[in-house]
C-alpha cells in the first residue's frame, strides 16, 4: 500500500465552504475625534484620514465638522481671593460648596468617604453624612455639570478625571 493512500486518523481534512447569503448593508458608523493642538494638529489628522479613506476605497465616506467643541469653560479657583471663575464670570458658590470643590481639586483622582469630607471640609463630623450629599448636589447644579463630582458607589466622592478645574496657587 502506498504511503499516500493511508491518511492519518487526526489529519485535517479540507472543508467545503458554503456560500454566504447576502446580508443587509451595515448601518453607517460615526466616529468623532477631538483634536487638541489647534489648526496644525487638526490639519495633520485630517490629512491622515484622507489617506486612510483613499486606501479604503469608495466604501468610506468622510464628513468633516471643523466647529470647535461645545464645552463649558475651565473653572479657575483662587484660594487667596476665595473666588471661582468660569470664562471670567464669577460663580456664586457658598462657602462650603467652594471649600468642597477646592478640596477635591487639590486631591485629584482620590476618593473620599462622606466622613472624610465632613472632617476635612466641614472641620467636624458632628452632622450627618447626608449633608455631604446635599452640598455635592448643589455644587453640581451651580456648576451646571452633573458629572464634575463623581459618585464612587459604596465609597464616596471624587473630582471627575476630565473635570476642568484648576487651582491658582500663589
C-alpha positions as CSV (number, residue, x, y, z in Angstrom):
1,X,0.0,0.0,0.0
2,X,1.3,3.4,-0.9
3,X,2.1,6.0,1.8
4,X,-0.2,8.4,0.0
5,X,-3.2,6.2,0.2
6,X,-3.1,5.9,4.0
7,X,-4.4,9.0,5.9
8,X,-3.5,9.7,9.4
9,X,-6.6,9.5,11.6
10,X,-6.0,13.0,13.1
11,X,-5.2,14.7,9.8
12,X,-7.1,17.8,9.0
13,X,-9.5,17.3,6.1
14,X,-10.3,20.1,3.8
15,X,-13.8,21.5,4.5
16,X,-16.2,22.5,1.8
17,X,-17.2,26.2,2.2
18,X,-20.9,27.1,1.8
19,X,-21.7,30.3,0.1
20,X,-22.6,33.2,2.4
21,X,-26.0,34.7,1.8
22,X,-26.3,38.3,1.0
23,X,-26.5,40.3,4.2
24,X,-28.3,43.6,4.6
25,X,-26.0,46.6,4.5
26,X,-24.4,47.7,7.8
27,X,-25.6,51.0,9.3
28,X,-23.1,53.7,9.0
29,X,-20.6,54.2,11.8
30,X,-19.9,57.7,13.0
31,X,-16.5,58.5,14.6
32,X,-16.0,61.7,16.4
33,X,-12.4,62.9,17.0
34,X,-11.5,65.8,19.3
35,X,-8.1,67.3,18.3
36,X,-6.1,69.4,20.7
37,X,-3.3,71.5,19.4
38,X,-5.1,73.9,17.2
39,X,-5.2,74.1,13.4
40,X,-1.8,72.4,12.8
41,X,-2.9,69.3,14.7
42,X,-6.3,69.3,13.0
43,X,-4.7,69.5,9.6
44,X,-2.4,66.6,10.2
45,X,-5.2,64.4,11.4
46,X,-7.4,65.3,8.5
47,X,-4.6,64.6,6.0
48,X,-4.1,61.1,7.7
49,X,-7.9,60.5,7.5
50,X,-8.0,61.4,3.8
51,X,-5.1,59.0,3.1
52,X,-7.0,56.2,5.0
53,X,-10.1,56.9,3.0
54,X,-8.2,56.7,-0.2
55,X,-6.8,53.3,0.8
56,X,-10.2,52.0,1.8
57,X,-11.9,53.0,-1.4
58,X,-15.4,54.1,-2.1
59,X,-16.9,52.2,0.8
60,X,-15.9,55.0,3.2
61,X,-17.3,58.5,3.4
62,X,-15.8,61.4,5.4
63,X,-17.7,64.4,6.6
64,X,-15.6,66.9,8.5
65,X,-17.0,69.3,11.0
66,X,-14.4,71.8,12.0
67,X,-16.5,73.5,14.6
68,X,-14.9,74.0,18.0
69,X,-16.2,71.5,20.6
70,X,-19.0,72.8,22.8
71,X,-17.6,72.5,26.3
72,X,-18.0,74.6,29.3
73,X,-15.0,76.7,30.2
74,X,-12.5,75.7,32.8
75,X,-13.1,76.7,36.3
76,X,-10.4,78.7,38.0
77,X,-10.2,78.6,41.8
78,X,-8.2,81.3,43.6
79,X,-7.9,80.3,47.3
80,X,-6.3,83.7,48.3
81,X,-9.2,85.7,46.9
82,X,-11.7,82.8,47.5
83,X,-13.1,83.2,44.0
84,X,-14.3,80.7,41.5
85,X,-14.4,81.9,37.9
86,X,-15.6,80.3,34.6
87,X,-14.8,82.2,31.4
88,X,-14.1,85.3,33.6
89,X,-17.5,85.1,35.2
90,X,-17.7,84.6,39.0
91,X,-19.6,81.6,40.2
92,X,-22.0,82.0,43.0
93,X,-20.8,79.3,45.4
94,X,-21.5,79.1,49.1
95,X,-18.5,78.9,51.5
96,X,-18.9,75.1,51.9
97,X,-19.5,74.5,48.2
98,X,-16.3,76.4,47.4
99,X,-14.4,74.6,50.1
100,X,-15.6,71.2,48.9
101,X,-14.7,72.0,45.2
102,X,-11.3,73.3,46.3
103,X,-10.6,70.3,48.4
104,X,-11.5,67.8,45.6
105,X,-9.5,69.9,43.1
106,X,-6.4,69.8,45.3
107,X,-6.7,66.0,45.6
108,X,-7.5,64.7,42.0
109,X,-8.2,61.0,41.4
110,X,-8.6,60.4,45.2
111,X,-11.9,59.0,46.6
112,X,-13.1,60.4,49.9
113,X,-15.8,59.0,52.1
114,X,-18.5,61.2,53.4
115,X,-17.0,61.1,56.9
116,X,-13.6,62.1,55.5
117,X,-15.1,65.0,53.6
118,X,-17.0,66.1,56.8
119,X,-13.8,66.1,58.7
120,X,-11.6,67.8,56.0
121,X,-14.1,70.3,54.6
122,X,-16.6,70.9,57.4
123,X,-13.9,70.6,60.1
124,X,-16.1,68.3,62.2
125,X,-18.1,65.1,62.0
126,X,-21.0,66.2,64.2
127,X,-23.5,66.2,61.4
128,X,-25.0,63.5,59.1
129,X,-23.4,62.1,56.0
130,X,-26.5,63.4,54.1
131,X,-25.1,66.9,54.5
132,X,-22.3,66.0,52.0
133,X,-24.8,64.6,49.5
134,X,-26.8,67.8,49.6
135,X,-23.8,70.0,49.1
136,X,-22.5,67.8,46.2
137,X,-25.9,68.1,44.6
138,X,-26.0,71.9,44.9
139,X,-22.4,72.2,43.6
140,X,-23.3,70.1,40.6
141,X,-26.3,72.3,39.9
142,X,-24.4,75.6,40.3
143,X,-21.6,74.4,38.0
144,X,-24.2,73.2,35.5
145,X,-22.3,69.9,35.3
146,X,-23.7,66.9,37.0
147,X,-20.5,64.9,36.3
148,X,-17.9,67.3,37.8
149,X,-18.0,65.4,41.1
150,X,-18.1,61.7,40.5
151,X,-20.0,59.4,42.9
152,X,-18.0,56.2,43.7
153,X,-20.8,54.0,44.8
154,X,-20.3,52.4,48.3
155,X,-17.2,54.7,48.9
156,X,-17.8,58.4,48.5
157,X,-16.9,61.2,46.0
158,X,-14.0,62.4,43.9
159,X,-13.4,65.0,41.3
160,X,-14.1,63.6,37.8
161,X,-11.0,62.8,35.8
162,X,-12.0,65.2,33.0
163,X,-13.2,68.0,35.3
164,X,-11.7,71.2,34.1
165,X,-10.9,72.7,37.5
166,X,-7.6,74.5,38.1
167,X,-6.4,75.9,41.4
168,X,-4.3,79.0,41.3
169,X,-1.6,78.5,43.9
170,X,0.5,81.6,44.9
